[in-house]
Amino acid sequence: MEPVTLSRDEHQVSRANISKNALKVLYRLHEGGFASYLVGGGVRDLLLGRSPKDFDIATDASPEQVKGLFDNCRLIGRRFRLAHVIFGRDIIEVATFRAAHTEGDGGVVGDTGRIVRDNVFGGTLADDAIRRDLTINALYYNIADFSVVDFFGGVEDLAARKIKFIGSAAERITEDPVRSLRAVRFAAKLDFNLDGDVTEAIAEHSSSLADIPPARLFEEVLKLLQSGHGTESFEQLREHDLLQYLFPLTAARLQHNDEYLARLIGIALRNTDSRIQNDQPVTPAFIYAVMLWADIVEASARHEERGMPPVPAVFAAADEVVPGQLAATALPRRFSMPMREIWALQPRLYKTRGKRAMRLLGNPRFRAAYDFLCLRSEAGEELESYCQAWEKMQELPEGQELLLSAKSRARQSRTQRRPRNGQRSSDKKSAS
């Protein structure tokens, strides 16, 4: 492979737009005698005139050699062995060049062609490039001479606004079926089009997603729906018939033209995208609550017809519905419990008078449940009077006090669950 090398005056990547901490890492690796490249999404976004959220670095230094250069370095990961150089809350990820799957003891490819283990170090820059999946993510900025190195026409694909795999799309998706989700996610994020062979490969091989561990698919859901472009990602998932592997119950209802659920999801995703753009917190508990709501309503109605009170009926419905979702994507308990509480609070929100109603404002899940109620109203349910009543109660001095108390308790709970400094998923690289 002979790469195209764009000299400093042939591209728009500027050190002025690279974080100071990333530059520190790039320069120290270079000064230590190692190859030092900014890689992937950071280069892609800079070439598109965007501001990258992450700056990842590739080098020929081993993880241990990287750690030897930085006192503020932590080695992480099993699937990928990575070095995290930590500057307070800012983490610069450094990955050693990968070699081919067939070289060394760290790479294993199964009989079906799927990558079983992926941790082979010691490759060249070209080896590392071919191990990446999309052409637009295989771009390297060389700190030694400020050039951009492009092995697979990624710069041209950026100009053409095309999502292409390196090599055979069918082979790349066979190696890792999650690449189908990555392709549609980047198409949504960048407003690009999928290349024809990518579309065909997704249609032919997407069924392999059924074999991917639910925990890994949960991580993909977060990237698709909670990265600020959830509305477009959801449309891509539906267009390419991929939703069934992430939300099978939801996909089945939408296939039967459940217009109410489609409106509910659309409003929820637009609100989520807006909150992310405004740096407001979001939680997968809310998105999952929306996705499964129609099934919860149906199941809880059956329990109420048998004489069960509304709130216990909701919990019984959750016990029926949630396992079907967990078979597709995992949902950690710290999200599944709030999701159930959002559902269970819905019947209680129909009572807006008395001390018991006022005390509900102090429930840590009240605000999410209230937002969910108003979301349902916006989607077409006749709930506006309840939303207005609760809005007025929140404006009362007693209501304000209860809300602040609930917010404080929720903040303390989040702090207790927060990972220690420097910890983040070893699969973070796939989010670039």
C-alpha positions in Angstrom: 0.0 0.0 0.0 1.4 3.3 -1.0 -0.3 6.1 0.9 -1.1 9.6 -0.3 0.7 12.1 1.9 -0.7 15.6 2.0 1.9 18.2 3.0 1.1 20.9 5.6 0.0 23.3 2.9 -2.3 20.7 1.3 -4.7 20.2 4.2 -6.5 22.3 6.9 -5.5 20.4 10.0 -3.9 22.9 12.3 -2.2 22.4 15.7 -4.2 25.4 16.9 -7.3 23.2 16.8 -5.7 20.2 18.5 -5.9 20.1 22.3 -2.8 21.2 24.2 -2.8 17.9 26.1 -2.9 15.9 22.9 0.0 17.9 21.5 2.0 17.3 24.7 1.6 13.5 24.1 2.3 13.7 20.4 5.5 15.7 21.0 6.8 13.6 23.9 6.4 10.4 21.9 8.2 12.0 18.9 11.0 13.3 21.1 11.3 9.8 22.7 12.1 8.4 19.3 8.7 6.9 18.5 6.3 7.4 15.6 3.5 9.7 16.8 0.3 10.3 14.9 -3.1 11.8 15.6 -5.5 9.3 14.2 -9.1 8.5 13.4 -12.1 10.7 14.3 -9.9 13.7 15.4 -8.2 13.9 12.0 -11.5 13.3 10.2 -13.3 16.0 12.1 -10.5 18.5 11.7 -10.5 17.9 7.9 -14.3 18.5 7.9 -13.8 21.8 9.8 -15.4 20.4 13.0 -14.2 20.5 16.5 -13.3 17.0 17.7 -14.4 15.7 21.1 -11.6 13.2 21.4 -8.0 13.2 20.2 -6.6 9.7 19.9 -3.0 8.8 19.1 -1.3 5.9 17.4 2.3 5.0 17.9 4.9 2.2 17.4 5.6 2.4 21.1 4.3 -0.5 23.2 1.8 0.3 26.0 4.6 -0.2 28.5 6.9 2.2 26.6 4.2 4.8 26.6 3.7 4.4 30.3 7.4 4.8 30.8 7.2 8.3 29.2 4.3 9.5 31.2 3.9 9.4 35.0 0.2 10.3 34.5 -0.5 7.1 32.4 -2.7 4.2 33.1 -2.8 1.0 31.0 -6.3 -0.4 30.5 -8.3 -2.9 28.4 -8.5 -6.6 27.6 -10.0 -6.6 24.1 -7.7 -3.6 23.2 -4.6 -2.9 25.3 -4.5 0.9 25.5 -2.6 3.6 27.3 -4.6 6.5 28.8 -2.6 9.6 29.5 -4.6 11.5 32.1 -4.7 15.3 32.5 -7.3 15.9 35.1 -10.7 15.1 33.4 -9.1 15.1 30.0 -7.9 11.7 28.8 -5.7 11.2 25.7 -5.9 7.6 24.4 -2.7 6.1 22.9 -2.9 2.9 21.0 0.1 0.9 19.7 0.1 0.1 16.0 -1.8 -3.2 15.4 -0.5 -6.0 13.2 -2.6 -8.5 11.1 -5.0 -10.8 13.0 -3.0 -13.8 11.8 0.3 -12.6 13.3 1.3 -13.3 16.9 -0.7 -14.8 19.7 -3.0 -11.9 20.3 -5.2 -12.3 17.3 -7.7 -15.1 16.7 -10.2 -15.4 13.8 -13.0 -18.0 14.1 -14.1 -20.4 11.5 -16.8 -18.0 10.3 -14.3 -15.3 9.7 -15.3 -13.3 12.9 -12.5 -11.8 15.0 -12.5 -13.6 18.3 -9.5 -11.9 19.8 -7.9 -8.7 18.6 -4.7 -7.7 20.4 -1.7 -8.0 18.1 1.0 -5.4 18.5 4.1 -4.7 16.5 2.7 -3.7 13.1 3.7 -0.8 10.9 1.7 2.3 10.1 0.3 0.5 7.0 -0.6 -2.5 9.1 -2.5 -0.3 11.6 -4.3 1.5 8.8 -5.6 -1.7 7.2 -6.9 -2.9 10.5 -9.3 0.0 10.7 -12.8 -0.3 9.3 -13.8 2.9 7.5 -11.7 4.8 5.0 -12.5 8.1 6.7 -11.3 6.8 10.0 -7.9 5.6 8.6 -6.4 9.1 8.4 -3.2 10.0 10.2 -1.7 13.4 11.2 2.1 13.1 11.6 3.4 15.4 14.2 6.9 15.0 12.8 6.2 17.0 9.6 2.5 18.0 10.0 1.4 15.9 7.1 -1.8 13.9 6.7 -1.2 10.3 5.6 -4.1 8.6 3.7 -3.9 5.0 2.7 -7.4 4.3 1.4 -8.8 7.4 -0.2 -10.4 8.7 3.0 -9.8 12.3 2.0 -11.7 11.8 -1.2 -14.5 10.0 0.6 -14.8 12.9 3.0 -15.2 15.2 0.0 -17.8 12.9 -1.6 -19.6 12.4 1.8 -19.4 8.6 1.5 -19.2 5.9 4.1 -16.9 3.2 2.7 -15.2 0.2 4.3 -11.5 -0.5 3.8 -11.5 -3.5 1.4 -14.5 -5.8 1.1 -17.5 -4.5 3.1 -18.9 -8.0 3.4 -15.6 -9.3 4.8 -15.3 -6.4 7.3 -18.8 -6.9 8.6 -18.2 -10.7 8.8 -15.1 -10.0 10.9 -17.2 -7.9 13.3 -21.0 -7.5 12.7 -21.1 -4.4 14.9 -19.5 -2.6 12.0 -23.0 -2.5 10.4 -24.1 -0.3 13.3 -20.9 1.8 13.1 -21.5 2.5 9.4 -25.0 3.7 9.9 -24.0 5.7 13.0 -21.3 7.6 11.1 -23.7 8.2 8.2 -26.1 9.7 10.7 -23.5 11.7 12.6 -21.8 13.2 9.5 -24.9 13.3 7.2 -23.0 11.1 4.8 -24.4 8.4 2.4 -23.5 4.7 2.7 -21.6 3.4 -0.4 -23.6 0.8 -2.4 -21.5 -2.2 -1.3 -21.9 -1.2 2.3 -25.7 -1.2 2.0 -25.6 -4.6 0.3 -23.3 -6.0 2.9 -25.4 -4.8 5.8 -28.5 -6.3 4.2 -26.7 -9.7 3.7 -24.9 -10.0 7.0 -26.8 -8.0 9.6 -28.4 -11.2 11.0 -25.0 -11.9 12.6 -25.8 -9.1 15.1 -28.0 -11.6 16.9 -24.9 -13.4 18.0 -23.2 -10.3 19.6 -23.2 -10.2 23.4 -26.0 -7.9 24.7 -23.6 -5.9 26.8 -21.7 -4.8 23.7 -24.9 -3.9 21.9 -25.9 -1.8 24.8 -22.7 0.2 24.4 -23.7 0.7 20.7 -27.2 1.9 21.7 -25.6 4.6 23.8 -23.4 5.7 20.8 -26.3 5.7 18.4 -28.9 7.3 20.5 -27.1 9.4 23.1 -24.4 11.1 21.1 -26.4 14.1 19.8 -27.6 12.5 16.6 -30.1 10.0 17.9 -32.9 11.0 15.6 -30.9 10.4 12.4 -29.4 7.2 13.8 -32.8 5.8 14.6 -34.0 6.6 11.1 -30.9 4.8 9.7 -31.5 1.8 11.9 -35.1 1.5 10.6 -34.1 2.1 7.0 -31.5 -0.7 7.1 -33.7 -3.1 9.2 -31.2 -3.0 12.1 -33.5 -1.9 14.8 -34.8 -5.5 15.4 -31.4 -6.4 16.8 -31.3 -3.6 19.4 -35.0 -3.2 20.3 -36.9 -6.2 18.9 -40.2 -5.4 20.7 -40.1 -1.8 19.4 -39.2 -2.9 15.9 -42.1 -5.4 15.8 -44.6 -2.7 16.8 -43.3 -0.1 14.3 -43.5 -2.7 11.5 -47.2 -2.9 12.3 -47.4 0.9 11.9 -47.8 1.9 15.5 -48.1 5.6 14.8 -48.3 6.7 18.4 -45.1 4.9 19.4 -43.3 6.3 16.4 -44.4 9.9 17.5 -43.4 9.2 21.1 -39.9 7.9 20.0 -39.4 10.8 17.6 -40.2 13.4 20.2 -38.0 11.7 22.8 -35.0 11.5 20.5 -35.3 15.1 19.4 -35.5 16.2 23.0 -32.4 14.0 23.8 -30.4 15.4 20.9 -31.3 19.0 22.1 -30.3 18.2 25.7 -26.9 16.9 24.5 -26.3 19.9 22.3 -27.1 22.1 25.4 -24.7 20.0 27.6 -27.7 18.8 29.7 -27.6 15.3 31.3 -29.4 12.4 29.6 -29.9 8.8 30.7 -30.6 5.6 28.8 -33.3 4.8 31.4 -35.5 7.4 29.7 -34.8 6.2 26.2 -35.5 2.6 27.1 -38.6 3.6 29.0 -39.9 5.2 25.8 -39.0 2.3 23.6 -40.8 -0.2 25.7 -43.8 1.9 26.8 -46.3 0.5 24.4 -45.6 -3.1 25.6 -45.8 -1.9 29.3 -49.2 -0.3 28.7 -50.5 -3.4 27.0 -49.2 -5.8 29.7 -50.3 -3.7 32.6 -53.8 -3.4 31.2 -54.1 -7.1 31.3 -53.1 -7.2 34.9 -55.5 -4.5 35.8 -58.3 -6.4 34.1 -57.6 -9.2 36.6 -58.0 -6.9 39.5 -54.4 -5.7 40.2 -54.0 -2.0 41.2 -52.3 0.2 38.7 -48.8 0.6 40.2 -48.3 -3.1 41.0 -49.7 -3.8 37.5 -46.9 -1.7 36.0 -44.2 -3.6 37.9 -45.8 -6.9 36.9 -45.8 -5.7 33.3 -42.1 -4.8 33.6 -41.3 -8.3 34.8 -42.9 -9.6 31.6 -41.5 -7.1 29.1 -38.0 -6.3 30.2 -36.5 -9.8 29.9 -37.3 -9.8 26.2 -35.4 -6.5 25.8 -32.4 -7.7 27.9 -32.0 -10.7 25.6 -31.1 -8.2 22.8 -29.2 -5.5 24.7 -28.1 -5.4 28.3 -29.3 -2.7 30.6 -27.4 -2.2 33.8 -29.4 -2.2 37.0 -28.5 1.5 37.6 -30.6 2.3 34.5 -33.2 -0.5 34.6 -34.4 0.4 38.1 -35.0 4.1 37.3 -36.8 3.0 34.1 -39.2 0.9 36.0 -39.7 3.7 38.5 -40.5 6.1 35.7 -43.2 3.7 34.5 -44.6 3.1 38.0 -44.9 6.8 38.7 -47.2 7.4 35.7 -50.4 6.2 37.4 -49.5 8.2 40.5 -49.2 11.4 38.4 -52.9 11.2 37.6 -53.6 12.4 41.2 -52.6 16.0 41.6 -54.3 17.0 44.8 -53.4 16.5 48.5 -50.3 16.1 50.6 -49.5 12.8 49.0 -49.3 14.4 45.6 -47.1 17.2 46.9 -44.8 14.7 48.6 -44.3 13.1 45.2 -42.2 16.1 44.2 -39.5 14.8 46.6 -39.2 11.5 44.7 -35.8 11.3 43.0 -37.5 10.0 39.8 -40.3 12.6 39.8 -38.7 15.0 37.3 -38.0 12.2 34.8 -41.5 10.7 35.3 -43.1 14.2 34.8 -41.1 14.7 31.6 -42.3 11.3 30.5 -45.9 12.2 31.2 -45.6 15.5 29.2 -43.8 13.5 26.4 -46.9 11.2 26.2 -49.1 14.3 26.1 -47.1 15.8 23.2 -47.4 12.5 21.4 -51.2 12.7 21.5 -52.5 11.4 24.8 -55.0 13.6 26.6 -52.7 14.4 29.6 -52.2 18.2 29.2 -54.2 19.0 32.3 -52.0 16.8 34.5 -48.9 18.3 33.0 -50.2 21.8 33.8 -51.2 20.9 37.3 -47.8 19.4 38.1 -46.0 22.4 36.5 -47.9 24.8 38.9 -47.1 22.6 41.9 -43.4 22.7 41.0 -43.6 26.5 41.1 -44.9 26.6 44.7 -42.3 27.3 47.4 -42.9 23.9 49.0 -42.6 22.3 45.6 -39.3 24.1 44.9 -37.9 22.9 48.2 -38.9 19.3 47.6 -37.4 19.4 44.1 -34.1 20.7 45.3 -33.9 18.1 48.0 -34.6 15.3 45.4 -32.0 16.8 43.0 -29.4 16.9 45.8 -30.0 13.2 46.7 -29.8 12.2 43.0 -26.5 14.1 42.6 -25.0 12.3 45.6 -26.1 9.0 44.2 -24.4 9.7 40.8 -21.2 10.8 42.6 -21.1 7.5 44.5 -21.4 5.6 41.2 -18.9 7.7 39.3 -15.8 5.7 38.0 -12.4 6.6 39.4 -10.4 9.2 37.4 -9.0 7.7 34.2 -11.4 4.8 33.9 -13.4 4.5 30.8 -14.5 1.7 28.4 -11.7 -0.1 26.6 -14.0 -0.1 23.6 -14.1 3.7 23.6 -12.0 3.8 20.4 -14.9 2.5 18.3 -16.8 5.7 19.2 -14.4 8.0 17.3 
